[in-house]
Amino acid sequence: MEQPVRVILRRLLHARPVRISNAKRTFVGPTRASSSSRPQLPFLSVPQAKNEQFRYLTTERKQRLKYEIFLGLKWGLTGWAIVGCCVIGFWSVQQDWLERYYPTPSEWKFITRLRFRLMMWCPERTDTPVPDWTLTWEYAKNVVERLEDPAIEGEGMKELTEGGVWIGDVGNAGFDVTAKSEPWRRGYYQALMQLAKACEHLDGSVTDLKRKEVFFANQVIGPSNPYPKPIYPGQSSPPREEDVEPTAPSPEVYYMKILTTRGFSTKQKIDAALAHASFLEYKSVPDAAERMYDWAMSLATENIAPDALPFDRKTHVLRDGARNVSANVLEILTCIATMKAQNGDIPSALPILVSVLRARRSLPEADVFAVSAGPTLGTAMSWDHLSGLAKRVLMPPDYPPVPDDGMSPPVRDAHELCEEAGLNLYIGEIVYSSNASSREEGVGWTREAVDAAQEQLHKLGRNTEDTRAQQKCRECLGTGLSNWAKMVGRLARDELDKQALSEAKRQKSGSWLGLWSHETPDKAEDAGRWAAEQAVVEERSRRARDLLEDLEAPGEGISAPFRA
């Protein structure tokens, strides 16, 4: 018995130890019941402090986010593409419209043509309160630099002499552009003239080098300007004198470049000389202006012998019976007479204007000009009209032909008749202001000018193609009505003063019942003459308002009822 007992004890010792009685055996024992009597449902249980971890970016959510990002990019790019196409379309239509109004030579590069159109359009924009001459000068300067650069547009331009010609106090002279085509030369001339015109408007302006803003010279703070003028509302603070420089050079630089360039026509040089002389008159330099007028006259008469000149070289009065006077000579003589009148030399100016008016009235008559009627329903649907319309819309416009050089006598067309009306205005102003006894005669000259200008505007009509004559007649009519109203208004006031004075004398020296009045019947009838004419001028000004305003005529065709 003793041996089996030992075996049993040895086995018990080598067996694993006994577990502690208080150890948990969850996998064998039943789950302990909750002490709470309420059921443990998810929506009734109290949330525990330690939240469980969740996967917010699941596969489905990734796909959804990718799809939404794709839709956002798709519609965003589509919207911006539509906006970009609209902007490009509007810009293309605008450039096509500008090309038709301000044509450019086809041989120029795209950037040069673009900036040339903007240069010409900037001063004539109607969507700005005042023309931006600073921007015009920048565009014109860039165009001229590109045209004079041999690597861009100036291939074939030559210096007049090797190394160029320097004009004292002015700068370099012009170039030899005879190798260039006529459209290229004309565009170059227009760019130089626009650049000189911009310099005229920027005369007396300075640029702040720090802020790149333009100010008038009288607004700069510095020793040379101890009492600066105040700035305009909304303008930046005025700069200091040491921080500014002139915005643009003198326009004389570009006028002299035109006058010394070989390849420009005589008419182009004459126009540049007249513009330069006008600027010198504005700057109160009459001697220099007179020399410039003499230069222009020498260009206009370079092919005429000295003894065959149609005018007197000292008085500039056209000789009696002078025939075939060129348009350039008539224009220059008118400018000389105007300068003399503005400087007070009325005895010399009036004979010149009268002789020019006599010469213009003796010019040959032009063909009868009529207003071109619009297309009828039959012609509007014809193949020729439709093909011409498609060509005008789809094809670029042709460059305008060479204008008249002014070396031949003009004809009495609508423009020349308005030039005659302008001469009547000049003569009326001079006669009215020269002597008090000749005021009535001056009113007569002005009245005749208004009648002539208004008649030509009625003949031309609103839809005329001769916009040059229309603009000239409008300027003449507007100035004539203004002068007429001022002249008659002053005469009407003088008339009232005379009536009041005569009434006072009559009351002081008259008898009972006015039986011995000294006023004659003719004077009594003439008492309200100028007041009545003043009312006539006001009525004619009101009726001529439609002729002076540039209103578009009502449209025709199928879409006319739908237009505002």
C-alpha positions in Angstrom: 0.0 0.0 0.0 2.8 2.4 0.7 4.1 2.5 -2.9 0.8 3.5 -4.6 0.4 6.3 -2.1 3.8 7.7 -3.0 3.0 7.6 -6.7 -0.2 9.5 -6.1 1.5 12.2 -4.0 4.2 12.7 -6.6 1.7 13.2 -9.3 -0.2 15.8 -7.3 3.0 17.7 -6.7 3.9 17.9 -10.4 0.4 19.0 -11.3 -0.2 22.8 -12.0 -1.0 24.8 -8.9 -4.5 25.4 -7.7 -6.1 28.7 -8.7 -7.0 31.3 -6.2 -10.6 31.1 -5.2 -11.4 34.8 -5.8 -10.0 34.9 -9.4 -12.5 35.7 -12.1 -13.3 33.0 -14.6 -15.5 34.8 -17.1 -15.3 32.0 -19.7 -16.9 29.5 -17.4 -19.1 31.4 -15.0 -22.4 33.1 -15.9 -22.4 36.9 -16.7 -23.2 39.0 -13.7 -26.6 40.6 -13.9 -26.8 44.3 -13.8 -27.9 45.9 -10.6 -30.1 48.4 -12.6 -33.7 47.5 -13.2 -33.9 49.5 -16.5 -32.9 47.7 -19.8 -29.6 48.8 -21.3 -30.6 50.0 -24.7 -28.3 52.1 -26.9 -30.5 55.1 -26.9 -31.1 54.9 -23.2 -27.5 54.3 -22.0 -25.4 57.1 -20.7 -22.5 58.0 -23.0 -19.2 57.0 -21.6 -16.3 59.4 -21.2 -14.0 57.5 -23.6 -15.5 57.6 -27.1 -14.8 54.8 -29.5 -12.8 55.5 -32.7 -14.7 55.8 -36.0 -13.5 56.0 -39.7 -14.8 59.3 -41.0 -13.1 59.0 -44.5 -14.6 55.8 -45.7 -14.4 54.5 -49.3 -17.9 55.8 -50.1 -17.1 59.3 -48.7 -13.8 59.4 -50.7 -15.7 58.7 -53.9 -18.3 61.3 -53.0 -15.6 64.0 -52.3 -13.8 63.2 -55.5 -17.0 63.5 -57.5 -17.9 66.8 -55.9 -14.4 68.2 -56.5 -14.6 67.1 -60.1 -18.0 68.8 -60.6 -16.7 72.0 -59.0 -13.6 72.1 -61.2 -15.7 71.2 -64.3 -18.3 73.9 -63.9 -15.8 76.5 -62.6 -13.6 76.0 -65.6 -16.6 76.0 -67.9 -17.9 79.3 -66.4 -14.5 80.9 -66.7 -14.1 79.7 -70.2 -17.5 81.2 -71.1 -16.5 84.5 -69.5 -13.1 84.4 -71.3 -14.8 83.8 -74.6 -17.2 86.7 -74.0 -14.3 89.0 -73.2 -12.3 87.9 -76.2 -15.4 88.3 -78.4 -16.2 91.8 -77.1 -12.5 92.8 -77.5 -12.4 91.5 -81.1 -15.6 93.3 -82.0 -14.2 96.5 -80.4 -10.9 96.2 -82.3 -12.8 95.6 -85.6 -14.9 98.7 -85.0 -11.8 100.7 -84.1 -10.1 99.5 -87.3 -12.9 100.8 -89.4 -12.8 104.2 -87.7 -9.0 104.4 -87.4 -7.6 102.3 -90.2 -4.0 101.1 -89.9 -1.5 99.9 -92.6 -1.7 96.2 -93.1 2.1 95.9 -93.2 2.4 96.9 -89.6 2.7 94.3 -86.9 -0.2 93.4 -84.6 1.0 95.3 -81.5 1.8 98.4 -83.5 -1.7 98.4 -85.1 -3.4 97.8 -81.7 -1.6 100.7 -80.0 -2.2 103.0 -82.9 -5.9 102.4 -82.7 -5.9 103.0 -79.0 -3.8 106.1 -79.5 -6.4 107.6 -81.9 -9.4 106.5 -79.8 -8.3 107.7 -76.4 -8.9 111.5 -76.9 -12.3 110.8 -78.5 -13.8 108.4 -76.0 -17.2 109.4 -74.7 -17.3 107.1 -71.7 -14.7 109.2 -69.8 -15.3 112.7 -68.3 -12.1 114.2 -69.8 -9.7 112.8 -72.4 -6.7 111.0 -71.0 -3.9 112.8 -72.8 -1.3 111.1 -70.6 -2.3 107.7 -71.8 -2.6 109.0 -75.4 1.0 110.3 -75.2 2.3 107.0 -73.9 0.6 105.1 -76.7 1.7 107.5 -79.4 5.3 107.5 -78.0 5.4 103.7 -78.1 4.0 103.6 -81.7 6.6 106.2 -82.9 9.4 104.3 -81.2 8.3 101.0 -82.8 8.0 102.6 -86.3 11.5 104.2 -85.9 13.1 100.9 -84.6 14.8 99.1 -87.5 14.3 95.8 -85.7 10.5 96.2 -85.6 8.9 98.5 -88.2 11.6 100.9 -89.3 13.5 98.7 -91.7 14.4 100.9 -94.7 14.4 104.2 -92.8 17.5 106.3 -93.3 19.1 109.3 -91.6 19.1 112.5 -93.7 22.9 112.5 -93.3 25.3 110.1 -91.6 24.9 110.5 -87.9 21.6 112.5 -88.2 20.9 116.2 -88.2 20.6 118.1 -84.9 18.4 121.2 -84.6 19.4 123.5 -81.8 17.1 123.5 -78.8 14.8 121.1 -80.6 16.5 117.7 -81.1 17.1 115.4 -84.0 15.6 116.1 -87.4 13.5 113.7 -89.3 14.3 110.7 -91.4 14.2 109.7 -95.0 11.1 107.5 -95.4 10.8 107.6 -99.2 11.5 103.8 -99.3 8.3 103.1 -97.4 4.9 102.7 -98.8 2.3 105.5 -98.8 0.1 103.9 -96.1 3.2 103.4 -93.9 4.2 107.1 -94.3 0.7 108.3 -93.7 0.4 106.2 -90.5 3.8 107.5 -89.3 2.7 111.0 -89.9 -0.6 110.5 -88.0 1.4 109.1 -85.1 3.7 112.1 -85.0 0.8 114.5 -85.2 -1.0 112.7 -82.4 2.1 112.7 -80.3 2.6 116.5 -80.8 -1.1 117.1 -80.0 -0.7 115.2 -76.8 2.4 117.2 -75.9 0.4 120.4 -76.4 -2.2 119.2 -73.9 0.5 118.1 -71.4 2.4 121.4 -71.7 2.9 122.6 -68.1 2.4 119.2 -66.5 5.0 117.3 -64.4 5.2 113.7 -63.3 5.9 112.6 -59.8 8.8 110.1 -60.1 7.9 108.3 -56.9 4.2 107.8 -57.4 4.2 108.0 -61.2 1.3 110.5 -61.1 0.8 113.6 -63.3 0.3 117.1 -61.8 0.1 120.6 -63.0 3.3 122.6 -62.5 1.5 125.3 -60.5 0.6 122.6 -57.9 4.1 121.5 -57.1 5.6 122.5 -53.7 9.0 124.1 -54.1 11.1 127.3 -54.1 10.1 128.2 -57.7 6.4 128.0 -56.8 5.9 129.7 -53.4 2.1 129.8 -53.7 1.0 126.4 -55.1 -2.6 126.0 -56.3 -4.8 123.6 -54.4 -5.3 120.1 -55.8 -8.5 118.8 -57.2 -10.9 116.8 -55.1 -9.9 113.2 -55.0 -6.3 113.9 -56.2 -3.3 112.8 -54.3 -1.1 115.1 -52.3 1.0 117.4 -54.3 4.6 116.4 -54.9 7.8 118.3 -54.1 9.8 120.1 -56.7 12.8 117.8 -56.4 10.7 114.7 -57.1 9.2 115.7 -60.5 10.2 116.0 -64.1 8.3 117.3 -67.2 5.7 114.8 -68.4 6.3 115.4 -72.1 8.8 117.4 -74.2 7.8 120.4 -76.2 5.5 119.7 -79.2 8.0 121.6 -81.3 10.2 118.5 -81.3 7.7 116.5 -83.3 6.5 119.3 -85.5 10.0 120.0 -86.6 10.5 116.2 -87.2 7.6 116.3 -89.6 8.8 119.4 -91.4 12.3 117.9 -91.9 11.3 114.4 -92.8 11.8 113.5 -96.4 8.9 111.5 -97.8 5.9 113.4 -96.3 3.6 115.2 -98.8 3.4 119.0 -99.0 -0.1 119.0 -97.5 1.1 117.0 -94.5 4.0 119.5 -93.9 1.6 122.4 -94.3 -0.8 121.0 -91.7 2.1 120.5 -89.3 3.3 124.0 -89.8 -0.2 125.5 -89.2 -0.7 123.4 -86.1 2.7 124.5 -84.8 1.9 128.1 -85.5 -1.4 127.8 -83.7 0.4 126.5 -80.6 2.8 129.4 -80.8 -0.1 131.8 -80.9 -1.5 130.1 -77.8 1.9 130.5 -76.1 1.8 134.3 -77.0 4.8 134.1 -79.4 3.4 135.9 -82.4 6.8 136.5 -84.1 7.6 132.8 -84.1 4.0 132.0 -85.3 4.4 134.4 -88.2 7.6 132.8 -89.3 5.9 129.4 -89.2 3.0 130.8 -91.3 5.6 132.1 -93.8 7.2 128.6 -93.9 3.8 127.1 -94.6 3.1 129.6 -97.4 6.5 128.9 -99.0 5.6 125.2 -99.1 2.2 126.0 -100.6 3.7 128.2 -103.3 7.0 126.4 -104.1 5.8 125.6 -107.6 4.6 129.2 -108.4 6.9 131.9 -109.7 7.4 134.9 -107.4 5.8 137.3 -109.9 2.8 135.0 -110.4 1.7 134.8 -106.8 -2.1 135.4 -106.4 -1.6 137.7 -103.4 0.4 140.6 -102.3 3.5 139.5 -100.4 3.4 142.4 -97.9 -0.3 142.7 -97.2 -1.3 139.1 -98.0 -4.4 140.4 -99.7 -5.5 138.4 -102.8 -5.3 140.4 -106.0 -8.4 141.3 -107.9 -9.4 138.7 -110.4 -7.1 136.1 -108.8 -8.3 132.7 -110.2 -7.4 129.1 -109.4 -6.2 129.9 -105.9 -5.2 126.6 -104.3 -6.9 125.4 -101.1 -3.7 125.5 -99.2 -3.2 129.2 -100.0 -6.7 130.0 -99.0 -6.4 128.2 -95.7 -3.0 129.8 -94.8 -4.3 133.3 -95.6 -7.3 132.7 -93.4 -5.0 131.7 -90.5 -2.8 134.7 -91.0 -5.8 137.1 -91.0 -7.1 135.4 -87.8 -3.7 135.9 -86.1 -3.6 139.6 -87.1 -7.2 140.1 -85.8 -6.4 138.5 -82.5 -3.3 140.7 -82.1 -5.4 143.8 -82.7 -4.3 144.5 -86.3 -7.9 144.7 -87.6 -7.1 147.1 -90.5 -4.8 144.4 -92.0 -6.9 141.4 -91.1 -10.3 142.5 -92.5 -9.1 143.0 -96.2 -7.5 139.6 -96.2 -10.7 137.9 -95.0 -12.8 139.8 -97.5 -10.5 138.9 -100.4 -10.5 135.2 -99.4 -14.3 135.2 -99.2 -14.5 136.8 -102.6 -12.1 134.1 -104.0 -14.1 131.3 -102.4 -17.4 132.6 -103.9 -15.8 132.6 -107.3 -14.8 128.9 -107.2 -16.4 126.5 -109.6 -19.6 124.9 -108.4 -19.5 121.2 -107.4 -21.9 118.5 -108.6 -25.2 118.4 -106.9 -24.8 116.4 -103.8 -27.7 114.5 -102.5 -28.3 112.4 -99.4 -27.9 108.8 -100.1 -31.2 107.0 -99.4 -31.3 103.8 -97.5 -31.9 100.4 -99.2 -35.4 99.5 -99.9 -37.0 96.1 -99.2 -36.2 94.9 -102.8 -32.6 96.1 -102.8 -32.0 95.0 -99.3 -32.7 91.4 -100.2 -30.8 91.4 -103.4 -27.7 89.3 -103.8 -25.4 92.3 -104.4 -26.5 94.0 -101.2 -26.2 90.8 -99.1 -22.8 89.9 -100.5 -21.6 93.4 -99.9 -22.9 93.3 -96.4 -21.2 90.0 -95.7 -17.9 91.4 -97.2 -18.1 94.5 -95.0 -18.7 92.4 -91.9 -16.3 89.5 -92.5 -13.5 91.1 -94.4 -11.1 93.8 -93.0 -11.7 97.3 -94.4 -9.5 98.6 -97.2 -7.1 101.4 -96.3 -8.4 104.8 -97.3 -7.2 106.3 -100.6 -4.7 109.1 -100.7 -6.4 112.4 -99.6 -6.3 115.6 -101.7 -2.9 117.4 -101.5 -4.6 120.9 -101.5 -2.5 122.2 -104.4 -5.5 122.6 -106.7 -8.4 125.0 -106.3 -11.4 123.5 -104.3 -14.9 123.3 -105.5 -17.9 124.8 -103.8 -19.3 121.7 -102.2 -20.9 121.4 -98.8 -17.6 121.7 -96.9 -16.5 124.8 -98.9 -19.9 126.5 -98.4 -19.5 126.0 -94.6 -16.0 127.4 -94.9 -17.6 130.5 -96.5 -20.0 130.6 -93.5 -17.0 130.5 -91.2 -15.4 133.5 -93.0 -18.7 135.4 -92.5 -18.4 134.6 -88.8 -14.8 136.0 -88.7 -15.8 139.1 -90.5 -18.9 139.6 -88.4 -16.8 139.4 -85.2 -14.2 141.8 -86.5 -16.8 144.4 -87.8 -18.9 144.2 -84.6 -15.9 144.7 -82.2 -14.1 147.3 -84.3 -16.5 150.2 -84.0 -19.8 150.8 -82.1 -21.4 152.3 -85.2 -20.7 149.1 -87.2 -22.3 146.7 -84.8 -25.4 146.3 -86.8 -23.3 145.4 -89.9 -21.5 142.8 -87.8 -24.8 141.3 -86.8 -25.8 141.1 -90.5 -22.6 139.1 -91.3 -23.2 136.7 -88.4 -26.9 136.2 -89.4 -25.8 135.3 -92.9 -23.3 132.8 -91.7 -26.0 131.1 -89.5 -28.4 130.9 -92.4 -25.8 129.4 -94.7 -24.6 126.8 -92.2 -28.2 125.7 -91.3 -29.1 125.4 -94.9 -26.2 123.1 -95.6 -27.0 120.9 -92.6 -30.5 120.5 -93.9 -29.2 119.6 -97.3 -26.7 117.1 -96.0 -29.2 115.3 -93.7 -28.4 113.2 -90.7 -27.3 110.1 -92.6 -24.8 111.8 -94.9 -21.5 110.1 -95.6 -19.7 113.5 -95.7 -19.0 113.6 -92.0 -16.3 116.2 -92.5 -18.6 118.7 -94.0 -21.3 117.9 -91.4 -18.9 118.5 -88.5 -17.7 121.8 -90.0 -21.3 123.0 -90.5 -22.2 122.1 -87.0 -19.2 124.0 -85.6 -20.1 127.0 -87.7 -23.8 126.9 -86.7 -23.1 126.5 -83.0 -20.6 129.3 -83.0 -22.8 131.5 -85.1 -25.8 131.1 -82.9 -23.7 131.9 -79.8 -22.2 135.0 -81.4 -25.5 136.1 -82.7 -27.2 135.8 -79.3 -24.4 137.7 -77.5 -24.4 140.5 -80.1 -28.2 141.0 -80.1 -28.3 140.7 -76.3 -25.9 143.6 -75.9 -27.7 145.7 -78.5 -31.0 144.9 -76.7 -29.5 146.1 -73.4 -28.3 149.2 -75.0 -31.7 149.7 -76.5 -33.4 149.4 -73.1 -30.9 151.9 -71.6 -31.7 154.4 -74.4 -35.4 153.9 -73.8 -35.1 154.4 -70.1 -33.0 157.5 -70.7 -35.4 159.0 -73.2 -38.3 158.2 -70.9 -36.6 160.1 -68.1 -36.0 163.1 -70.3 -39.5 163.0 -71.6 -40.9 163.0 -68.1 -38.6 165.8 -67.0 -39.3 168.1 -70.0 -42.7 166.9 -71.2 -46.0 168.7 -70.9 -49.5 167.7 -69.9 -50.9 164.5 -71.5 -47.6 164.2 -73.5 -49.0 166.4 -76.3 -45.5 167.9 -77.1 -43.5 164.6 -77.2 -40.2 164.9 -79.2 -40.2 161.1 -80.2 -40.8 160.6 -83.9 -43.0 157.8 -85.2 -40.1 156.0 -86.8 -38.1 155.8 -83.6 -41.2 154.6 -81.7 -41.6 151.7 -84.1 -37.9 150.9 -83.9 -37.9 150.9 -80.1 -38.2 147.1 -79.6 -36.3 145.9 -82.7 -33.4 144.2 -80.9 -35.6 142.7 -78.2 -37.7 141.1 -80.9 -34.6 139.8 -82.7 -33.3 138.4 -79.4 -36.5 136.4 -79.2 -35.9 135.2 -82.8 -32.4 134.1 -81.9 -33.7 132.1 -79.0 -36.3 130.4 -81.1 -33.8 129.5 -83.8 -31.4 128.1 -81.2 -34.1 125.9 -79.9 -35.1 124.7 -83.4 -31.4 124.1 -84.4 -30.8 121.9 -81.3 -31.6 118.7 -83.2 -29.1 119.7 -86.0 -26.3 120.3 -83.5 -26.8 117.1 -81.4 -25.4 113.9 -82.9 -28.4 111.7 -82.4 -28.8 108.4 -84.3 -31.7 108.1 -86.6 -34.4 105.5 -86.0 -33.4 102.1 -87.3 -35.0 100.4 -90.2 -35.7 96.8 -90.9 -37.3 93.8 -89.1 -35.5 94.5 -85.8 -36.4 98.2 -85.7 -39.5 97.8 -83.5 -37.5 96.0 -80.8 -34.9 98.7 -80.5 -35.0 101.3 -77.7 
